[in-house]
């Protein structure tokens, strides 16, 4: 099973969310709890889910 590092809290996860938290900035990968911290911000954008486990 693959994992990826959350770019906000730098921990390893099997599921990450592709988000933007600043307007015009790069897409970052964030874990669920980090997404929840940012999703109420005006520049938050959701770009998909990354899963290490393939079915
Ligand atoms: Zn995180």
mmCIF file of the protein (N, C-alpha, C, O) and its ligand, coordinates in Angstrom:
data_MODEL
# 
_entry.id   MODEL 
# 
loop_
_entity.id 
_entity.type 
_entity.pdbx_number_of_molecules 
1 polymer     1 
2 non-polymer 1 
# 
_entity_poly.entity_id                      1 
_entity_poly.type                           'polypeptide(L)' 
_entity_poly.nstd_linkage                   no 
_entity_poly.nstd_monomer                   no 
_entity_poly.pdbx_seq_one_letter_code       
;(UNK)(UNK)(UNK)(UNK)(UNK)(UNK)(UNK)(UNK)(UNK)(UNK)(UNK)(UNK)(UNK)(UNK)(UNK)(UNK)
(UNK)(UNK)(UNK)(UNK)(UNK)(UNK)(UNK)(UNK)(UNK)(UNK)(UNK)(UNK)(UNK)(UNK)(UNK)(UNK)
(UNK)(UNK)(UNK)(UNK)(UNK)(UNK)(UNK)(UNK)(UNK)(UNK)(UNK)(UNK)(UNK)(UNK)(UNK)(UNK)
(UNK)(UNK)(UNK)(UNK)(UNK)(UNK)(UNK)
;
_entity_poly.pdbx_seq_one_letter_code_can   XXXXXXXXXXXXXXXXXXXXXXXXXXXXXXXXXXXXXXXXXXXXXXXXXXXXXXX 
_entity_poly.pdbx_strand_id                 A 
# 
loop_
_entity_poly_seq.entity_id 
_entity_poly_seq.num 
_entity_poly_seq.mon_id 
_entity_poly_seq.hetero 
1 1  UNK n 
1 2  UNK n 
1 3  UNK n 
1 4  UNK n 
1 5  UNK n 
1 6  UNK n 
1 7  UNK n 
1 8  UNK n 
1 9  UNK n 
1 10 UNK n 
1 11 UNK n 
1 12 UNK n 
1 13 UNK n 
1 14 UNK n 
1 15 UNK n 
1 16 UNK n 
1 17 UNK n 
1 18 UNK n 
1 19 UNK n 
1 20 UNK n 
1 21 UNK n 
1 22 UNK n 
1 23 UNK n 
1 24 UNK n 
1 25 UNK n 
1 26 UNK n 
1 27 UNK n 
1 28 UNK n 
1 29 UNK n 
1 30 UNK n 
1 31 UNK n 
1 32 UNK n 
1 33 UNK n 
1 34 UNK n 
1 35 UNK n 
1 36 UNK n 
1 37 UNK n 
1 38 UNK n 
1 39 UNK n 
1 40 UNK n 
1 41 UNK n 
1 42 UNK n 
1 43 UNK n 
1 44 UNK n 
1 45 UNK n 
1 46 UNK n 
1 47 UNK n 
1 48 UNK n 
1 49 UNK n 
1 50 UNK n 
1 51 UNK n 
1 52 UNK n 
1 53 UNK n 
1 54 UNK n 
1 55 UNK n 
# 
loop_
_struct_asym.id 
_struct_asym.entity_id 
A 1 
B 2 
# 
loop_
_chem_comp.id 
_chem_comp.type 
_chem_comp.mon_nstd_flag 
UNK 'L-peptide linking' . 
ZN  non-polymer         . 
# 
_pdbx_entity_nonpoly.entity_id   2 
_pdbx_entity_nonpoly.name        ? 
_pdbx_entity_nonpoly.comp_id     ZN 
# 
_pdbx_nonpoly_scheme.asym_id         B 
_pdbx_nonpoly_scheme.entity_id       2 
_pdbx_nonpoly_scheme.mon_id          ZN 
_pdbx_nonpoly_scheme.ndb_seq_num     1 
_pdbx_nonpoly_scheme.pdb_seq_num     101 
_pdbx_nonpoly_scheme.auth_seq_num    101 
_pdbx_nonpoly_scheme.pdb_mon_id      ZN 
_pdbx_nonpoly_scheme.auth_mon_id     ZN 
_pdbx_nonpoly_scheme.pdb_strand_id   A 
_pdbx_nonpoly_scheme.pdb_ins_code    . 
# 
loop_
_atom_site.group_PDB 
_atom_site.id 
_atom_site.type_symbol 
_atom_site.label_atom_id 
_atom_site.label_alt_id 
_atom_site.label_comp_id 
_atom_site.label_asym_id 
_atom_site.label_entity_id 
_atom_site.label_seq_id 
_atom_site.pdbx_PDB_ins_code 
_atom_site.Cartn_x 
_atom_site.Cartn_y 
_atom_site.Cartn_z 
_atom_site.occupancy 
_atom_site.B_iso_or_equiv 
_atom_site.pdbx_formal_charge 
_atom_site.auth_seq_id 
_atom_site.auth_comp_id 
_atom_site.auth_asym_id 
_atom_site.auth_atom_id 
_atom_site.pdbx_PDB_model_num 
ATOM   1   N  N  . UNK A 1 1  ? 0.838   -1.198 0.000  1.00 0.00 ? 1   UNK A N  1 
ATOM   2   C  CA . UNK A 1 1  ? 0.000   0.000  0.000  1.00 0.00 ? 1   UNK A CA 1 
ATOM   3   C  C  . UNK A 1 1  ? 0.877   1.253  0.000  1.00 0.00 ? 1   UNK A C  1 
ATOM   4   O  O  . UNK A 1 1  ? 1.857   1.361  0.737  1.00 0.00 ? 1   UNK A O  1 
ATOM   5   N  N  . UNK A 1 2  ? 0.486   2.180  -0.847 1.00 0.00 ? 2   UNK A N  1 
ATOM   6   C  CA . UNK A 1 2  ? 1.266   3.414  -0.936 1.00 0.00 ? 2   UNK A CA 1 
ATOM   7   C  C  . UNK A 1 2  ? 0.762   4.459  0.053  1.00 0.00 ? 2   UNK A C  1 
ATOM   8   O  O  . UNK A 1 2  ? -0.415  4.491  0.413  1.00 0.00 ? 2   UNK A O  1 
ATOM   9   N  N  . UNK A 1 3  ? 1.673   5.297  0.473  1.00 0.00 ? 3   UNK A N  1 
ATOM   10  C  CA . UNK A 1 3  ? 1.275   6.426  1.309  1.00 0.00 ? 3   UNK A CA 1 
ATOM   11  C  C  . UNK A 1 3  ? 1.876   7.697  0.730  1.00 0.00 ? 3   UNK A C  1 
ATOM   12  O  O  . UNK A 1 3  ? 2.812   7.655  -0.069 1.00 0.00 ? 3   UNK A O  1 
ATOM   13  N  N  . UNK A 1 4  ? 1.329   8.805  1.141  1.00 0.00 ? 4   UNK A N  1 
ATOM   14  C  CA . UNK A 1 4  ? 1.837   10.106 0.726  1.00 0.00 ? 4   UNK A CA 1 
ATOM   15  C  C  . UNK A 1 4  ? 1.933   10.987 1.965  1.00 0.00 ? 4   UNK A C  1 
ATOM   16  O  O  . UNK A 1 4  ? 1.235   10.772 2.956  1.00 0.00 ? 4   UNK A O  1 
ATOM   17  N  N  . UNK A 1 5  ? 2.804   11.975 1.889  1.00 0.00 ? 5   UNK A N  1 
ATOM   18  C  CA . UNK A 1 5  ? 2.984   12.880 3.025  1.00 0.00 ? 5   UNK A CA 1 
ATOM   19  C  C  . UNK A 1 5  ? 2.034   14.074 2.878  1.00 0.00 ? 5   UNK A C  1 
ATOM   20  O  O  . UNK A 1 5  ? 1.965   14.706 1.824  1.00 0.00 ? 5   UNK A O  1 
ATOM   21  N  N  . UNK A 1 6  ? 1.322   14.361 3.937  1.00 0.00 ? 6   UNK A N  1 
ATOM   22  C  CA . UNK A 1 6  ? 0.496   15.568 3.967  1.00 0.00 ? 6   UNK A CA 1 
ATOM   23  C  C  . UNK A 1 6  ? 1.434   16.777 3.982  1.00 0.00 ? 6   UNK A C  1 
ATOM   24  O  O  . UNK A 1 6  ? 2.356   16.843 4.794  1.00 0.00 ? 6   UNK A O  1 
ATOM   25  N  N  . UNK A 1 7  ? 1.194   17.726 3.084  1.00 0.00 ? 7   UNK A N  1 
ATOM   26  C  CA . UNK A 1 7  ? 2.094   18.869 2.968  1.00 0.00 ? 7   UNK A CA 1 
ATOM   27  C  C  . UNK A 1 7  ? 1.856   19.920 4.054  1.00 0.00 ? 7   UNK A C  1 
ATOM   28  O  O  . UNK A 1 7  ? 2.605   20.891 4.162  1.00 0.00 ? 7   UNK A O  1 
ATOM   29  N  N  . UNK A 1 8  ? 0.828   19.721 4.840  1.00 0.00 ? 8   UNK A N  1 
ATOM   30  C  CA . UNK A 1 8  ? 0.530   20.668 5.919  1.00 0.00 ? 8   UNK A CA 1 
ATOM   31  C  C  . UNK A 1 8  ? 1.102   20.178 7.252  1.00 0.00 ? 8   UNK A C  1 
ATOM   32  O  O  . UNK A 1 8  ? 1.818   20.920 7.926  1.00 0.00 ? 8   UNK A O  1 
ATOM   33  N  N  . UNK A 1 9  ? 0.795   18.942 7.636  1.00 0.00 ? 9   UNK A N  1 
ATOM   34  C  CA . UNK A 1 9  ? 1.263   18.436 8.931  1.00 0.00 ? 9   UNK A CA 1 
ATOM   35  C  C  . UNK A 1 9  ? 2.435   17.454 8.809  1.00 0.00 ? 9   UNK A C  1 
ATOM   36  O  O  . UNK A 1 9  ? 2.984   17.017 9.821  1.00 0.00 ? 9   UNK A O  1 
ATOM   37  N  N  . UNK A 1 10 ? 2.821   17.106 7.572  1.00 0.00 ? 10  UNK A N  1 
ATOM   38  C  CA . UNK A 1 10 ? 3.984   16.261 7.285  1.00 0.00 ? 10  UNK A CA 1 
ATOM   39  C  C  . UNK A 1 10 ? 3.912   14.863 7.888  1.00 0.00 ? 10  UNK A C  1 
ATOM   40  O  O  . UNK A 1 10 ? 4.932   14.277 8.252  1.00 0.00 ? 10  UNK A O  1 
ATOM   41  N  N  . UNK A 1 11 ? 2.711   14.343 7.986  1.00 0.00 ? 11  UNK A N  1 
ATOM   42  C  CA . UNK A 1 11 ? 2.539   12.960 8.398  1.00 0.00 ? 11  UNK A CA 1 
ATOM   43  C  C  . UNK A 1 11 ? 2.107   12.123 7.199  1.00 0.00 ? 11  UNK A C  1 
ATOM   44  O  O  . UNK A 1 11 ? 1.629   12.648 6.194  1.00 0.00 ? 11  UNK A O  1 
ATOM   45  N  N  . UNK A 1 12 ? 2.287   10.809 7.329  1.00 0.00 ? 12  UNK A N  1 
ATOM   46  C  CA . UNK A 1 12 ? 1.972   9.905  6.226  1.00 0.00 ? 12  UNK A CA 1 
ATOM   47  C  C  . UNK A 1 12 ? 0.525   9.431  6.281  1.00 0.00 ? 12  UNK A C  1 
ATOM   48  O  O  . UNK A 1 12 ? 0.009   9.093  7.346  1.00 0.00 ? 12  UNK A O  1 
ATOM   49  N  N  . UNK A 1 13 ? -0.126  9.412  5.107  1.00 0.00 ? 13  UNK A N  1 
ATOM   50  C  CA . UNK A 1 13 ? -1.516  8.957  5.044  1.00 0.00 ? 13  UNK A CA 1 
ATOM   51  C  C  . UNK A 1 13 ? -1.747  8.102  3.812  1.00 0.00 ? 13  UNK A C  1 
ATOM   52  O  O  . UNK A 1 13 ? -1.012  8.201  2.830  1.00 0.00 ? 13  UNK A O  1 
ATOM   53  N  N  . UNK A 1 14 ? -2.772  7.262  3.868  1.00 0.00 ? 14  UNK A N  1 
ATOM   54  C  CA . UNK A 1 14 ? -3.159  6.449  2.710  1.00 0.00 ? 14  UNK A CA 1 
ATOM   55  C  C  . UNK A 1 14 ? -4.148  7.199  1.825  1.00 0.00 ? 14  UNK A C  1 
ATOM   56  O  O  . UNK A 1 14 ? -4.265  6.916  0.633  1.00 0.00 ? 14  UNK A O  1 
ATOM   57  N  N  . UNK A 1 15 ? -4.844  8.138  2.405  1.00 0.00 ? 15  UNK A N  1 
ATOM   58  C  CA . UNK A 1 15 ? -5.781  8.950  1.631  1.00 0.00 ? 15  UNK A CA 1 
ATOM   59  C  C  . UNK A 1 15 ? -5.471  10.418 1.862  1.00 0.00 ? 15  UNK A C  1 
ATOM   60  O  O  . UNK A 1 15 ? -5.405  10.890 2.997  1.00 0.00 ? 15  UNK A O  1 
ATOM   61  N  N  . UNK A 1 16 ? -5.282  11.127 0.757  1.00 0.00 ? 16  UNK A N  1 
ATOM   62  C  CA . UNK A 1 16 ? -5.032  12.561 0.853  1.00 0.00 ? 16  UNK A CA 1 
ATOM   63  C  C  . UNK A 1 16 ? -5.951  13.286 -0.116 1.00 0.00 ? 16  UNK A C  1 
ATOM   64  O  O  . UNK A 1 16 ? -6.463  12.693 -1.066 1.00 0.00 ? 16  UNK A O  1 
ATOM   65  N  N  . UNK A 1 17 ? -6.151  14.554 0.130  1.00 0.00 ? 17  UNK A N  1 
ATOM   66  C  CA . UNK A 1 17 ? -7.031  15.363 -0.704 1.00 0.00 ? 17  UNK A CA 1 
ATOM   67  C  C  . UNK A 1 17 ? -6.212  16.439 -1.390 1.00 0.00 ? 17  UNK A C  1 
ATOM   68  O  O  . UNK A 1 17 ? -5.378  17.102 -0.774 1.00 0.00 ? 17  UNK A O  1 
ATOM   69  N  N  . UNK A 1 18 ? -6.468  16.595 -2.667 1.00 0.00 ? 18  UNK A N  1 
ATOM   70  C  CA . UNK A 1 18 ? -5.763  17.589 -3.460 1.00 0.00 ? 18  UNK A CA 1 
ATOM   71  C  C  . UNK A 1 18 ? -6.520  18.901 -3.299 1.00 0.00 ? 18  UNK A C  1 
ATOM   72  O  O  . UNK A 1 18 ? -7.669  19.023 -3.722 1.00 0.00 ? 18  UNK A O  1 
ATOM   73  N  N  . UNK A 1 19 ? -5.871  19.869 -2.691 1.00 0.00 ? 19  UNK A N  1 
ATOM   74  C  CA . UNK A 1 19 ? -6.561  21.137 -2.429 1.00 0.00 ? 19  UNK A CA 1 
ATOM   75  C  C  . UNK A 1 19 ? -5.663  22.329 -2.745 1.00 0.00 ? 19  UNK A C  1 
ATOM   76  O  O  . UNK A 1 19 ? -4.444  22.206 -2.861 1.00 0.00 ? 19  UNK A O  1 
ATOM   77  N  N  . UNK A 1 20 ? -6.305  23.479 -2.881 1.00 0.00 ? 20  UNK A N  1 
ATOM   78  C  CA . UNK A 1 20 ? -5.603  24.752 -2.963 1.00 0.00 ? 20  UNK A CA 1 
ATOM   79  C  C  . UNK A 1 20 ? -6.062  25.575 -1.774 1.00 0.00 ? 20  UNK A C  1 
ATOM   80  O  O  . UNK A 1 20 ? -7.259  25.643 -1.493 1.00 0.00 ? 20  UNK A O  1 
ATOM   81  N  N  . UNK A 1 21 ? -5.130  26.198 -1.075 1.00 0.00 ? 21  UNK A N  1 
ATOM   82  C  CA . UNK A 1 21 ? -5.536  27.024 0.070  1.00 0.00 ? 21  UNK A CA 1 
ATOM   83  C  C  . UNK A 1 21 ? -5.218  28.496 -0.136 1.00 0.00 ? 21  UNK A C  1 
ATOM   84  O  O  . UNK A 1 21 ? -5.635  29.344 0.653  1.00 0.00 ? 21  UNK A O  1 
ATOM   85  N  N  . UNK A 1 22 ? -4.477  28.799 -1.197 1.00 0.00 ? 22  UNK A N  1 
ATOM   86  C  CA . UNK A 1 22 ? -4.203  30.199 -1.525 1.00 0.00 ? 22  UNK A CA 1 
ATOM   87  C  C  . UNK A 1 22 ? -4.503  30.401 -3.002 1.00 0.00 ? 22  UNK A C  1 
ATOM   88  O  O  . UNK A 1 22 ? -4.182  29.549 -3.830 1.00 0.00 ? 22  UNK A O  1 
ATOM   89  N  N  . UNK A 1 23 ? -5.109  31.513 -3.321 1.00 0.00 ? 23  UNK A N  1 
ATOM   90  C  CA . UNK A 1 23 ? -5.505  31.777 -4.694 1.00 0.00 ? 23  UNK A CA 1 
ATOM   91  C  C  . UNK A 1 23 ? -4.292  31.792 -5.625 1.00 0.00 ? 23  UNK A C  1 
ATOM   92  O  O  . UNK A 1 23 ? -3.292  32.459 -5.360 1.00 0.00 ? 23  UNK A O  1 
ATOM   93  N  N  . UNK A 1 24 ? -4.409  31.028 -6.741 1.00 0.00 ? 24  UNK A N  1 
ATOM   94  C  CA . UNK A 1 24 ? -3.350  31.007 -7.740 1.00 0.00 ? 24  UNK A CA 1 
ATOM   95  C  C  . UNK A 1 24 ? -2.122  30.210 -7.359 1.00 0.00 ? 24  UNK A C  1 
ATOM   96  O  O  . UNK A 1 24 ? -1.180  30.114 -8.146 1.00 0.00 ? 24  UNK A O  1 
ATOM   97  N  N  . UNK A 1 25 ? -2.114  29.639 -6.174 1.00 0.00 ? 25  UNK A N  1 
ATOM   98  C  CA . UNK A 1 25 ? -0.967  28.850 -5.734 1.00 0.00 ? 25  UNK A CA 1 
ATOM   99  C  C  . UNK A 1 25 ? -1.106  27.413 -6.198 1.00 0.00 ? 25  UNK A C  1 
ATOM   100 O  O  . UNK A 1 25 ? -2.153  26.996 -6.693 1.00 0.00 ? 25  UNK A O  1 
ATOM   101 N  N  . UNK A 1 26 ? -0.026  26.668 -6.027 1.00 0.00 ? 26  UNK A N  1 
ATOM   102 C  CA . UNK A 1 26 ? 0.002   25.271 -6.444 1.00 0.00 ? 26  UNK A CA 1 
ATOM   103 C  C  . UNK A 1 26 ? -0.976  24.423 -5.657 1.00 0.00 ? 26  UNK A C  1 
ATOM   104 O  O  . UNK A 1 26 ? -1.392  24.761 -4.549 1.00 0.00 ? 26  UNK A O  1 
ATOM   105 N  N  . UNK A 1 27 ? -1.325  23.307 -6.277 1.00 0.00 ? 27  UNK A N  1 
ATOM   106 C  CA . UNK A 1 27 ? -2.120  22.310 -5.569 1.00 0.00 ? 27  UNK A CA 1 
ATOM   107 C  C  . UNK A 1 27 ? -1.235  21.616 -4.546 1.00 0.00 ? 27  UNK A C  1 
ATOM   108 O  O  . UNK A 1 27 ? -0.067  21.327 -4.805 1.00 0.00 ? 27  UNK A O  1 
ATOM   109 N  N  . UNK A 1 28 ? -1.807  21.357 -3.390 1.00 0.00 ? 28  UNK A N  1 
ATOM   110 C  CA . UNK A 1 28 ? -1.082  20.609 -2.367 1.00 0.00 ? 28  UNK A CA 1 
ATOM   111 C  C  . UNK A 1 28 ? -1.897  19.382 -1.961 1.00 0.00 ? 28  UNK A C  1 
ATOM   112 O  O  . UNK A 1 28 ? -3.103  19.318 -2.200 1.00 0.00 ? 28  UNK A O  1 
ATOM   113 N  N  . UNK A 1 29 ? -1.232  18.422 -1.352 1.00 0.00 ? 29  UNK A N  1 
ATOM   114 C  CA . UNK A 1 29 ? -1.923  17.259 -0.806 1.00 0.00 ? 29  UNK A CA 1 
ATOM   115 C  C  . UNK A 1 29 ? -2.037  17.420 0.703  1.00 0.00 ? 29  UNK A C  1 
ATOM   116 O  O  . UNK A 1 29 ? -1.052  17.672 1.396  1.00 0.00 ? 29  UNK A O  1 
ATOM   117 N  N  . UNK A 1 30 ? -3.251  17.271 1.188  1.00 0.00 ? 30  UNK A N  1 
ATOM   118 C  CA . UNK A 1 30 ? -3.490  17.422 2.619  1.00 0.00 ? 30  UNK A CA 1 
ATOM   119 C  C  . UNK A 1 30 ? -4.362  16.292 3.136  1.00 0.00 ? 30  UNK A C  1 
ATOM   120 O  O  . UNK A 1 30 ? -5.199  15.751 2.414  1.00 0.00 ? 30  UNK A O  1 
ATOM   121 N  N  . UNK A 1 31 ? -4.152  15.944 4.403  1.00 0.00 ? 31  UNK A N  1 
ATOM   122 C  CA . UNK A 1 31 ? -4.966  14.893 5.014  1.00 0.00 ? 31  UNK A CA 1 
ATOM   123 C  C  . UNK A 1 31 ? -6.326  15.463 5.417  1.00 0.00 ? 31  UNK A C  1 
ATOM   124 O  O  . UNK A 1 31 ? -6.551  16.672 5.366  1.00 0.00 ? 31  UNK A O  1 
ATOM   125 N  N  . UNK A 1 32 ? -7.218  14.574 5.815  1.00 0.00 ? 32  UNK A N  1 
ATOM   126 C  CA . UNK A 1 32 ? -8.584  14.969 6.133  1.00 0.00 ? 32  UNK A CA 1 
ATOM   127 C  C  . UNK A 1 32 ? -8.650  16.069 7.201  1.00 0.00 ? 32  UNK A C  1 
ATOM   128 O  O  . UNK A 1 32 ? -9.391  17.040 7.045  1.00 0.00 ? 32  UNK A O  1 
ATOM   129 N  N  . UNK A 1 33 ? -7.882  15.920 8.278  1.00 0.00 ? 33  UNK A N  1 
ATOM   130 C  CA . UNK A 1 33 ? -7.982  16.914 9.342  1.00 0.00 ? 33  UNK A CA 1 
ATOM   131 C  C  . UNK A 1 33 ? -7.402  18.260 8.911  1.00 0.00 ? 33  UNK A C  1 
ATOM   132 O  O  . UNK A 1 33 ? -7.879  19.305 9.354  1.00 0.00 ? 33  UNK A O  1 
ATOM   133 N  N  . UNK A 1 34 ? -6.376  18.250 8.048  1.00 0.00 ? 34  UNK A N  1 
ATOM   134 C  CA . UNK A 1 34 ? -5.837  19.512 7.554  1.00 0.00 ? 34  UNK A CA 1 
ATOM   135 C  C  . UNK A 1 34 ? -6.795  20.166 6.566  1.00 0.00 ? 34  UNK A C  1 
ATOM   136 O  O  . UNK A 1 34 ? -6.899  21.392 6.523  1.00 0.00 ? 34  UNK A O  1 
ATOM   137 N  N  . UNK A 1 35 ? -7.496  19.358 5.772  1.00 0.00 ? 35  UNK A N  1 
ATOM   138 C  CA . UNK A 1 35 ? -8.513  19.903 4.868  1.00 0.00 ? 35  UNK A CA 1 
ATOM   139 C  C  . UNK A 1 35 ? -9.601  20.594 5.686  1.00 0.00 ? 35  UNK A C  1 
ATOM   140 O  O  . UNK A 1 35 ? -10.060 21.681 5.334  1.00 0.00 ? 35  UNK A O  1 
ATOM   141 N  N  . UNK A 1 36 ? -10.005 19.956 6.773  1.00 0.00 ? 36  UNK A N  1 
ATOM   142 C  CA . UNK A 1 36 ? -11.067 20.532 7.602  1.00 0.00 ? 36  UNK A CA 1 
ATOM   143 C  C  . UNK A 1 36 ? -10.656 21.876 8.199  1.00 0.00 ? 36  UNK A C  1 
ATOM   144 O  O  . UNK A 1 36 ? -11.505 22.737 8.427  1.00 0.00 ? 36  UNK A O  1 
ATOM   145 N  N  . UNK A 1 37 ? -9.367  22.060 8.451  1.00 0.00 ? 37  UNK A N  1 
ATOM   146 C  CA . UNK A 1 37 ? -8.876  23.340 8.978  1.00 0.00 ? 37  UNK A CA 1 
ATOM   147 C  C  . UNK A 1 37 ? -8.949  24.445 7.935  1.00 0.00 ? 37  UNK A C  1 
ATOM   148 O  O  . UNK A 1 37 ? -9.087  25.621 8.272  1.00 0.00 ? 37  UNK A O  1 
ATOM   149 N  N  . UNK A 1 38 ? -8.854  24.058 6.656  1.00 0.00 ? 38  UNK A N  1 
ATOM   150 C  CA . UNK A 1 38 ? -8.747  25.051 5.597  1.00 0.00 ? 38  UNK A CA 1 
ATOM   151 C  C  . UNK A 1 38 ? -10.011 25.227 4.763  1.00 0.00 ? 38  UNK A C  1 
ATOM   152 O  O  . UNK A 1 38 ? -10.130 26.206 4.027  1.00 0.00 ? 38  UNK A O  1 
ATOM   153 N  N  . UNK A 1 39 ? -10.946 24.303 4.867  1.00 0.00 ? 39  UNK A N  1 
ATOM   154 C  CA . UNK A 1 39 ? -12.038 24.323 3.896  1.00 0.00 ? 39  UNK A CA 1 
ATOM   155 C  C  . UNK A 1 39 ? -13.022 25.477 4.061  1.00 0.00 ? 39  UNK A C  1 
ATOM   156 O  O  . UNK A 1 39 ? -13.844 25.699 3.173  1.00 0.00 ? 39  UNK A O  1 
ATOM   157 N  N  . UNK A 1 40 ? -12.967 26.202 5.144  1.00 0.00 ? 40  UNK A N  1 
ATOM   158 C  CA . UNK A 1 40 ? -13.849 27.362 5.287  1.00 0.00 ? 40  UNK A CA 1 
ATOM   159 C  C  . UNK A 1 40 ? -13.235 28.652 4.762  1.00 0.00 ? 40  UNK A C  1 
ATOM   160 O  O  . UNK A 1 40 ? -13.884 29.697 4.744  1.00 0.00 ? 40  UNK A O  1 
ATOM   161 N  N  . UNK A 1 41 ? -11.969 28.569 4.332  1.00 0.00 ? 41  UNK A N  1 
ATOM   162 C  CA . UNK A 1 41 ? -11.313 29.764 3.815  1.00 0.00 ? 41  UNK A CA 1 
ATOM   163 C  C  . UNK A 1 41 ? -11.791 30.085 2.402  1.00 0.00 ? 41  UNK A C  1 
ATOM   164 O  O  . UNK A 1 41 ? -12.126 29.177 1.641  1.00 0.00 ? 41  UNK A O  1 
ATOM   165 N  N  . UNK A 1 42 ? -11.827 31.379 2.042  1.00 0.00 ? 42  UNK A N  1 
ATOM   166 C  CA . UNK A 1 42 ? -12.369 31.773 0.724  1.00 0.00 ? 42  UNK A CA 1 
ATOM   167 C  C  . UNK A 1 42 ? -11.592 31.229 -0.465 1.00 0.00 ? 42  UNK A C  1 
ATOM   168 O  O  . UNK A 1 42 ? -12.169 31.039 -1.535 1.00 0.00 ? 42  UNK A O  1 
ATOM   169 N  N  . UNK A 1 43 ? -10.307 30.974 -0.306 1.00 0.00 ? 43  UNK A N  1 
ATOM   170 C  CA . UNK A 1 43 ? -9.501  30.499 -1.428 1.00 0.00 ? 43  UNK A CA 1 
ATOM   171 C  C  . UNK A 1 43 ? -9.354  28.978 -1.483 1.00 0.00 ? 43  UNK A C  1 
ATOM   172 O  O  . UNK A 1 43 ? -8.599  28.450 -2.300 1.00 0.00 ? 43  UNK A O  1 
ATOM   173 N  N  . UNK A 1 44 ? -10.067 28.294 -0.626 1.00 0.00 ? 44  UNK A N  1 
ATOM   174 C  CA . UNK A 1 44 ? -10.018 26.837 -0.609 1.00 0.00 ? 44  UNK A CA 1 
ATOM   175 C  C  . UNK A 1 44 ? -10.653 26.277 -1.884 1.00 0.00 ? 44  UNK A C  1 
ATOM   176 O  O  . UNK A 1 44 ? -11.723 26.718 -2.304 1.00 0.00 ? 44  UNK A O  1 
ATOM   177 N  N  . UNK A 1 45 ? -9.984  25.312 -2.481 1.00 0.00 ? 45  UNK A N  1 
ATOM   178 C  CA . UNK A 1 45 ? -10.471 24.642 -3.675 1.00 0.00 ? 45  UNK A CA 1 
ATOM   179 C  C  . UNK A 1 45 ? -10.150 23.162 -3.562 1.00 0.00 ? 45  UNK A C  1 
ATOM   180 O  O  . UNK A 1 45 ? -9.032  22.787 -3.209 1.00 0.00 ? 45  UNK A O  1 
ATOM   181 N  N  . UNK A 1 46 ? -11.133 22.324 -3.863 1.00 0.00 ? 46  UNK A N  1 
ATOM   182 C  CA . UNK A 1 46 ? -10.941 20.883 -3.801 1.00 0.00 ? 46  UNK A CA 1 
ATOM   183 C  C  . UNK A 1 46 ? -10.701 20.330 -5.198 1.00 0.00 ? 46  UNK A C  1 
ATOM   184 O  O  . UNK A 1 46 ? -11.440 20.636 -6.133 1.00 0.00 ? 46  UNK A O  1 
ATOM   185 N  N  . UNK A 1 47 ? -9.655  19.511 -5.331 1.00 0.00 ? 47  UNK A N  1 
ATOM   186 C  CA . UNK A 1 47 ? -9.292  19.009 -6.662 1.00 0.00 ? 47  UNK A CA 1 
ATOM   187 C  C  . UNK A 1 47 ? -9.260  17.508 -6.801 1.00 0.00 ? 47  UNK A C  1 
ATOM   188 O  O  . UNK A 1 47 ? -8.762  16.992 -7.801 1.00 0.00 ? 47  UNK A O  1 
ATOM   189 N  N  . UNK A 1 48 ? -9.781  16.795 -5.822 1.00 0.00 ? 48  UNK A N  1 
ATOM   190 C  CA . UNK A 1 48 ? -9.819  15.341 -5.957 1.00 0.00 ? 48  UNK A CA 1 
ATOM   191 C  C  . UNK A 1 48 ? -9.208  14.628 -4.769 1.00 0.00 ? 48  UNK A C  1 
ATOM   192 O  O  . UNK A 1 48 ? -8.615  15.241 -3.881 1.00 0.00 ? 48  UNK A O  1 
ATOM   193 N  N  . UNK A 1 49 ? -9.371  13.319 -4.779 1.00 0.00 ? 49  UNK A N  1 
ATOM   194 C  CA . UNK A 1 49 ? -8.878  12.491 -3.685 1.00 0.00 ? 49  UNK A CA 1 
ATOM   195 C  C  . UNK A 1 49 ? -7.781  11.569 -4.203 1.00 0.00 ? 49  UNK A C  1 
ATOM   196 O  O  . UNK A 1 49 ? -7.902  11.004 -5.289 1.00 0.00 ? 49  UNK A O  1 
ATOM   197 N  N  . UNK A 1 50 ? -6.722  11.421 -3.432 1.00 0.00 ? 50  UNK A N  1 
ATOM   198 C  CA . UNK A 1 50 ? -5.647  10.486 -3.773 1.00 0.00 ? 50  UNK A CA 1 
ATOM   199 C  C  . UNK A 1 50 ? -5.703  9.318  -2.810 1.00 0.00 ? 50  UNK A C  1 
ATOM   200 O  O  . UNK A 1 50 ? -5.713  9.497  -1.592 1.00 0.00 ? 50  UNK A O  1 
ATOM   201 N  N  . UNK A 1 51 ? -5.741  8.108  -3.378 1.00 0.00 ? 51  UNK A N  1 
ATOM   202 C  CA . UNK A 1 51 ? -5.783  6.916  -2.531 1.00 0.00 ? 51  UNK A CA 1 
ATOM   203 C  C  . UNK A 1 51 ? -4.613  6.001  -2.837 1.00 0.00 ? 51  UNK A C  1 
ATOM   204 O  O  . UNK A 1 51 ? -4.349  5.677  -3.994 1.00 0.00 ? 51  UNK A O  1 
ATOM   205 N  N  . UNK A 1 52 ? -3.912  5.588  -1.788 1.00 0.00 ? 52  UNK A N  1 
ATOM   206 C  CA . UNK A 1 52 ? -2.792  4.670  -1.951 1.00 0.00 ? 52  UNK A CA 1 
ATOM   207 C  C  . UNK A 1 52 ? -3.253  3.243  -2.210 1.00 0.00 ? 52  UNK A C  1 
ATOM   208 O  O  . UNK A 1 52 ? -2.530  2.443  -2.802 1.00 0.00 ? 52  UNK A O  1 
ATOM   209 N  N  . UNK A 1 53 ? -4.442  2.940  -1.767 1.00 0.00 ? 53  UNK A N  1 
ATOM   210 C  CA . UNK A 1 53 ? -4.998  1.602  -1.906 1.00 0.00 ? 53  UNK A CA 1 
ATOM   211 C  C  . UNK A 1 53 ? -5.850  1.538  -3.172 1.00 0.00 ? 53  UNK A C  1 
ATOM   212 O  O  . UNK A 1 53 ? -6.795  2.310  -3.337 1.00 0.00 ? 53  UNK A O  1 
ATOM   213 N  N  . UNK A 1 54 ? -5.514  0.634  -4.036 1.00 0.00 ? 54  UNK A N  1 
ATOM   214 C  CA . UNK A 1 54 ? -6.271  0.502  -5.286 1.00 0.00 ? 54  UNK A CA 1 
ATOM   215 C  C  . UNK A 1 54 ? -7.211  -0.698 -5.201 1.00 0.00 ? 54  UNK A C  1 
ATOM   216 O  O  . UNK A 1 54 ? -6.835  -1.762 -4.708 1.00 0.00 ? 54  UNK A O  1 
ATOM   217 N  N  . UNK A 1 55 ? -8.407  -0.517 -5.676 1.00 0.00 ? 55  UNK A N  1 
ATOM   218 C  CA . UNK A 1 55 ? -9.371  -1.626 -5.670 1.00 0.00 ? 55  UNK A CA 1 
ATOM   219 C  C  . UNK A 1 55 ? -9.622  -2.157 -7.067 1.00 0.00 ? 55  UNK A C  1 
ATOM   220 O  O  . UNK A 1 55 ? -10.405 -3.090 -7.241 1.00 0.00 ? 55  UNK A O  1 
HETATM 221 ZN ZN . ZN  B 2 .  ? -2.229  16.890 7.556  1.00 0.00 ? 101 ZN  A ZN 1 
# 
